[in-house]
Structures are given as C-alpha cells and as structure tokens.
Amino acid sequence: NIMDATIAVRIGKEKLAEIKAISKEENRKNSEILREALDLGLREKKLAIALEKYRRREISTGKAAEMAGISLSRFLDVLREKNVPFNYTVKDLMKDFEGFI
C-alpha cells in the first residue's frame, strides 16, 4: 500500500476562494476537493505530455496511450477530437505488439 503524504502548497487567494466555494456547494471538505482537482489535473497533464510526444513522433500511439494512462481506443478518440494527425506506421504497429508475439 502506498502511504499518503502531507505536503504544503501555496495557492492564491482566488484559488482558495474557488476551493471553498466548491466545498460548500458539494458539502465536502476542502482537502477532498483538492485531491480530486489534483487527480483531474494530473490526468490532463499526462495526456498533454503524451500528445506532445506523439505529435513530435517521439512515441507510438500505444506508448502515448500508456503514458496518458488511457486505453488505445480512447487515445485514438482524443486524437480525432483534437484534430491531431494520425501518425501510425508499420514500425509503430510492430512496437505496439512486441509484448504479444
């Protein structure tokens, strides 16, 4: 089991007000809202990094999906939604299926 850690972070007054407003609206603790927001933000950041590496042709679609923490089919949907050109070669196909053969 991974132990939870406590960290201190400085946030602006406006962000704190937003957190408090959401906490009040949802009748939840500030810490719960922060953990949820952090989780959402990390997922978005991982996807953004994977998309950028994919755009630069540094990684295959399979590796990008893995890096983003989503399924390959979901990553392909994201490519379509964001109008990112599909760069998939035979070499990429072979890389993606290395573990299966």
Contact map, one row per residue, 1 for C-alpha under 8 A:
11100000000000000000000000000000000000000000000000000000000000000000000000000000000000000000000000000
11110000000000000000000000000000000000000000000000000000000000000000000000000000000000000000000000000
11111000000000000000000000000000000000000000000000000000000000000000000000000000000000000000000000000
01111100000000000000000000000000000000000000000000000000000000000000000000000000000000000000000000000
00111110000000000000000000000000000000000000000000000000000000000000000000000000000000000000000000000
00011111000000000000000000000000000000000000000000000000000000000000000000000000000000000000000000000
00001111100000000000000000000000000000000000000000000000000000000000000000000000000000000000000000000
00000111110000000000000000000000000000000000000000000000000000000000000000000000000000000000000000000
00000011111000000000000000000000000000000000000000000000000000000000000000000000000000000000000000000
00000001111100000000000000000000000000000000000000000000000000000000000000000000000000000000000000000
00000000111110110000000000000000000000000000000000000000000000000000000000000000000000000000000000000
00000000011111110000000000000000000000000000000000000000000000000000000000000000000000000000000000000
00000000001111111000000000000000000000000000000000000000000000000000000000000000000000000000000000000
00000000000111111100000000000000000000000000000000000000000000000000000000000000000000000000000000000
00000000001111111110000000000000000000000000000000000000000000000000000000000000000000000000000000000
00000000001111111111000000000000000000000000000000000000000000000000000000000000000000000000000000000
00000000000011111111100000000000000000000000000000000000000000000000000000000000000000000000000000000
00000000000001111111110000000000000000000000000000000000000000000000000000000000000000000000000000000
00000000000000111111111000000100110000000000000000000000000000000000000000000000000000000000000000000
00000000000000011111111100000100000000000000000000000000000000000000000000000000000000000000000000000
00000000000000001111111110000000000000000000000000000000000000000000000000000000000000000000000000000
00000000000000000111111111000000100000000000000000000000000000000000000000000000000000000000000000000
00000000000000000011111111111100100000000000000000000000000000000000000000000000000000000000000000000
00000000000000000001111111110000000000000000000000000000000000000000000000000000000000000000000000000
00000000000000000000111111110000000000000000000000000000000000000000000000000000000000000000000000000
00000000000000000000011111110000000000000000000000000000000000000000000000000000000000000000000000000
00000000000000000000001111111000000000000000000000000000000000000000000000000000000000000000000000000
00000000000000000000001111111101100000000000000000000000000000000000000000000000000000000000000000000
00000000000000000000001000111111100000000000000000000000000000000000000000000000000000000000000000000
00000000000000000011001000011111110000000000000000000000000000000000000000000000000000000000000000000
00000000000000000000000000001111111000000000000000000000000000000000000000000000000000000000000000000
00000000000000000000000000011111111100000000000000000000000000000000000000000000000000000000000000000
00000000000000000010011000011111111110000000000000000000000000000000000000000000000000000000000000000
00000000000000000010000000000111111111000000000000000000000000000000000000000000000000000000000000000
00000000000000000000000000000011111111100000000000000000000000000000000000000000000000000000000000000
00000000000000000000000000000001111111110000000000000000000000000000000000000000000000000000000000000
00000000000000000000000000000000111111111000000000000000000000000000000000000000000000000000000000000
00000000000000000000000000000000011111111100000000000000000000000000000000000000000000000000000000000
00000000000000000000000000000000001111111110000000000000000000000000000000000000000000000000000000000
00000000000000000000000000000000000111111111000000000000000000000000000000000000000000000000000000000
00000000000000000000000000000000000011111111100000000000000000000000000000000000000000000000000000000
00000000000000000000000000000000000001111111110000000000000000000000000000000000000000000000000000000
00000000000000000000000000000000000000111111111000000000000000000001100000000000000000000000000000000
00000000000000000000000000000000000000011111111100000000000000000000000000000000000000000000000000000
00000000000000000000000000000000000000001111111110000000000000000000000000000000000000000000000000000
00000000000000000000000000000000000000000111111111000000000000000011100000000000000000000000000000000
00000000000000000000000000000000000000000011111111100000000000000011100000000000000000000000000000000
00000000000000000000000000000000000000000001111111110000000000000001000000000000000000000000000000000
00000000000000000000000000000000000000000000111111111000000000000001000000000000000000000000000000000
00000000000000000000000000000000000000000000011111111100000000011011000000000000000000000000000000000
00000000000000000000000000000000000000000000001111111110000000010000000000000000000000000000000000000
00000000000000000000000000000000000000000000000111111111000000000000000000000000000000000000000000000
00000000000000000000000000000000000000000000000011111111111000010000000000000000000000000000000000000
00000000000000000000000000000000000000000000000001111111111110010000000000000000000000000000000000000
00000000000000000000000000000000000000000000000000111111110000000000000000000000000110000000000000000
00000000000000000000000000000000000000000000000000011111111000000000000000000000000000000000000000000
00000000000000000000000000000000000000000000000000001111111100000000000000000000000000100000000000000
00000000000000000000000000000000000000000000000000001111111100000000000000000000000000000000000000000
00000000000000000000000000000000000000000000000000001101111110110000000000000000000000000000000000000
00000000000000000000000000000000000000000000000000000100111111110000000000000000000000010001001100000
00000000000000000000000000000000000000000000000000000100001111111000000100110000000000110001000000000
00000000000000000000000000000000000000000000000000000000000111111100000100000000000000000000000100000
00000000000000000000000000000000000000000000000000000000001111111110000000000000000000000000000100000
00000000000000000000000000000000000000000000000001101100001111111111000000100000000000000000000000000
00000000000000000000000000000000000000000000000001000000000011111111111101100000000000000000000000000
00000000000000000000000000000000000000000000000000000000000001111111111100000000000000000000000000000
00000000000000000000000000000000000000000000011001000000000000111111110000000000000000000000000000000
00000000000000000000000000000000000000000010011111000000000000011111110000000000000000000000000000000
00000000000000000000000000000000000000000010011000000000000000001111111000000000000000000000000000000
00000000000000000000000000000000000000000000000000000000000000001111111101100000000000000000000000000
00000000000000000000000000000000000000000000000000000000000000001100111111100000000000000000000000000
00000000000000000000000000000000000000000000000000000000000011001100011111110000000000000000000000000
00000000000000000000000000000000000000000000000000000000000000000000001111111000000000000000000000000
00000000000000000000000000000000000000000000000000000000000000001000011111111100000000000000000000000
00000000000000000000000000000000000000000000000000000000000010011000011111111110000000000000000000000
00000000000000000000000000000000000000000000000000000000000010000000000111111111000000000000000000000
00000000000000000000000000000000000000000000000000000000000000000000000011111111100000000000000000000
00000000000000000000000000000000000000000000000000000000000000000000000001111111110000000000000000000
00000000000000000000000000000000000000000000000000000000000000000000000000111111111111000000000000000
00000000000000000000000000000000000000000000000000000000000000000000000000011111111110000000000000000
00000000000000000000000000000000000000000000000000000000000000000000000000001111111100000000000000000
00000000000000000000000000000000000000000000000000000000000000000000000000000111111100000000000000000
00000000000000000000000000000000000000000000000000000000000000000000000000000011111110000000000000000
00000000000000000000000000000000000000000000000000000010000000000000000000000011111111000000000000000
00000000000000000000000000000000000000000000000000000010000000000000000000000011001111100000000000000
00000000000000000000000000000000000000000000000000000000000000000000000000000010000111110000000000000
00000000000000000000000000000000000000000000000000000000100010000000000000000000000011111000000000000
00000000000000000000000000000000000000000000000000000000000110000000000000000000000001111101100000000
00000000000000000000000000000000000000000000000000000000000000000000000000000000000000111111100000000
00000000000000000000000000000000000000000000000000000000000000000000000000000000000000011111110000000
00000000000000000000000000000000000000000000000000000000000000000000000000000000000000001111111000000
00000000000000000000000000000000000000000000000000000000000110000000000000000000000000011111111100000
00000000000000000000000000000000000000000000000000000000000000000000000000000000000000011111111110000
00000000000000000000000000000000000000000000000000000000000000000000000000000000000000000111111111000
00000000000000000000000000000000000000000000000000000000000100000000000000000000000000000011111111000
00000000000000000000000000000000000000000000000000000000000101100000000000000000000000000001111111100
00000000000000000000000000000000000000000000000000000000000000000000000000000000000000000000111111111
00000000000000000000000000000000000000000000000000000000000000000000000000000000000000000000011111111
00000000000000000000000000000000000000000000000000000000000000000000000000000000000000000000000111111
00000000000000000000000000000000000000000000000000000000000000000000000000000000000000000000000011111
00000000000000000000000000000000000000000000000000000000000000000000000000000000000000000000000011111
